[in-house]
Amino acid sequence: MVNKILIVDDEPSITVPLKFLMEQNQFEVMVVHTGEDALAAIDHFVPDLVLLDVMLPTLDGFQVCQNLKSDPRHRTIKVVFLSAMTRDMDIAKGNTLAADAYITKPFANADVVRQVKDLLSG
């Protein structure tokens, strides 16, 4: 079974290479650009893992994560924040919301792939 990954980021400079990278690693990928679109996509795409930016139009990544983790249908979906917000306070907030990982931008593609594979194999 192929694992599904939802990429949620409003920057094409992030989403285009990430989508390519995840597809090269045999993942099925969907990309959306807003928090509201992420919640809608989760209901019909049902990803195994979400790569989630914090600063998004409409709902921010923290709100998306909170909605996801509080919904019994989706709480087992893994969430990895990819964010330019690097303050300890921001990372702690992500962890408090039960995110599975918090990777700061700029990031190494190899680190993202390793983290995704580790989370999905466990």
Backbone torsions as a table, in degrees:
resi	resn	phi	psi	omega
1	MET	NA	133.8	-179.5
2	VAL	-83.9	131.5	175.8
3	ASN	-75.6	143.8	180.0
4	LYS	-104.4	136.4	178.7
5	ILE	-124.8	130.7	174.2
6	LEU	-104.6	123.2	176.6
7	ILE	-102.1	124.9	-178.6
8	VAL	-122.0	103.9	-179.8
9	ASP	-159.6	144.8	-178.8
10	ASP	-95.6	6.8	-180.0
11	GLU	-108.4	111.2	178.0
12	PRO	-57.2	-29.1	179.2
13	SER	-65.3	-17.6	175.0
14	ILE	-97.3	-47.5	-172.1
15	THR	-69.7	-38.4	-176.3
16	VAL	-63.9	-53.4	179.1
17	PRO	-66.7	-34.8	178.8
18	LEU	-65.0	-42.6	178.3
19	LYS	-60.2	-47.7	179.0
20	PHE	-58.8	-46.7	-178.9
21	LEU	-61.2	-44.6	-179.4
22	MET	-67.9	-38.9	177.3
23	GLU	-65.8	-36.4	176.8
24	GLN	-63.4	-24.9	179.2
25	ASN	-97.6	20.8	171.9
26	GLN	70.0	27.8	175.5
27	PHE	-98.6	148.8	170.6
28	GLU	-86.5	129.6	-170.0
29	VAL	-125.9	139.9	169.7
30	MET	-128.0	143.0	179.3
31	VAL	-120.3	133.3	170.9
32	VAL	-132.6	164.6	-169.6
33	HIS	-119.1	-4.0	178.9
34	THR	-134.1	161.9	176.7
35	GLY	-62.8	-41.4	179.1
36	GLU	-63.2	-42.4	178.0
37	ASP	-64.3	-33.7	178.7
38	ALA	-62.6	-47.1	-179.2
39	LEU	-63.7	-38.7	177.6
40	ALA	-66.6	-42.6	-178.2
41	ALA	-65.9	-36.6	-179.1
42	ILE	-60.5	-38.0	-179.2
43	ASP	-66.4	-34.9	-177.9
44	HIS	-104.9	-27.9	179.8
45	PHE	-85.9	-31.6	-179.6
46	VAL	47.3	72.9	-178.7
47	PRO	-73.7	160.0	172.7
48	ASP	-85.4	-26.1	-177.1
49	LEU	-150.3	144.4	177.7
50	VAL	-118.8	124.3	170.2
51	LEU	-93.4	113.1	-163.6
52	LEU	-126.1	119.7	173.0
53	ASP	-74.3	153.6	178.0
54	VAL	-85.3	-46.9	-175.8
55	MET	-88.2	100.5	-177.4
56	LEU	-130.2	155.2	172.3
57	PRO	-67.3	155.6	179.7
58	THR	66.5	-98.8	177.5
59	LEU	-93.7	136.9	177.5
60	ASP	-82.1	170.4	-177.0
61	GLY	-60.3	-34.7	178.0
62	PHE	-62.3	-42.7	179.0
63	GLN	-65.9	-39.8	178.2
64	VAL	-62.1	-46.9	179.8
65	CYS	-61.2	-44.4	179.8
66	GLN	-61.2	-44.4	177.6
67	ASN	-61.4	-43.1	-178.2
68	LEU	-63.8	-50.4	-174.8
69	LYS	-73.5	-18.6	178.5
70	SER	-91.2	-6.0	179.9
71	ASP	-96.0	115.8	-177.1
72	PRO	-56.1	-27.5	179.7
73	ARG	-71.5	-24.1	-171.6
74	HIS	-123.0	2.1	-171.8
75	ARG	-67.0	-17.0	178.5
76	THR	-86.3	-6.0	176.3
77	ILE	-67.5	130.6	179.1
78	LYS	-74.5	141.7	178.9
79	VAL	-125.4	125.6	175.5
80	VAL	-120.4	114.7	175.3
81	PHE	-75.6	135.1	170.2
82	LEU	-119.7	105.7	-169.6
83	SER	-141.9	147.6	172.3
84	ALA	-82.0	-6.2	178.2
85	MET	-82.1	104.6	-170.1
86	THR	-108.2	2.4	-179.4
87	ARG	-68.5	147.7	178.7
88	ASP	-54.1	-37.0	-179.4
89	MET	-61.8	-41.0	179.8
90	ASP	-68.3	-43.3	179.5
91	ILE	-64.3	-41.4	178.4
92	ALA	-63.0	-38.9	178.4
93	LYS	-63.1	-43.0	177.1
94	GLY	-59.4	-42.8	179.1
95	ASN	-67.7	-36.7	178.3
96	THR	-63.4	-32.7	-179.9
97	LEU	-81.8	8.6	176.8
98	ALA	72.8	27.8	172.3
99	ALA	-65.6	150.1	-178.2
100	ASP	-85.9	-21.0	176.8
101	ALA	-163.1	159.5	178.4
102	TYR	-137.7	110.5	-178.9
103	ILE	-111.5	129.9	-177.9
104	THR	-91.8	146.6	176.1
105	LYS	-87.6	145.1	-4.6
106	PRO	-72.5	150.4	-178.3
107	PHE	-125.6	159.3	174.3
108	ALA	-87.2	131.0	-179.7
109	ASN	-54.3	-40.1	-179.3
110	ALA	-60.9	-35.3	178.8
111	ASP	-66.8	-39.9	179.8
112	VAL	-66.2	-46.3	179.7
113	VAL	-60.3	-44.9	179.6
114	ARG	-60.9	-45.2	-179.5
115	GLN	-62.9	-44.0	179.4
116	VAL	-61.5	-48.5	-179.6
117	LYS	-62.6	-41.3	178.7
118	ASP	-61.3	-46.2	-178.2
119	LEU	-66.0	-38.0	-177.1
120	LEU	-81.1	-16.1	179.2
121	SER	-91.1	-12.9	-175.0
122	GLY	-91.5	NA	NA
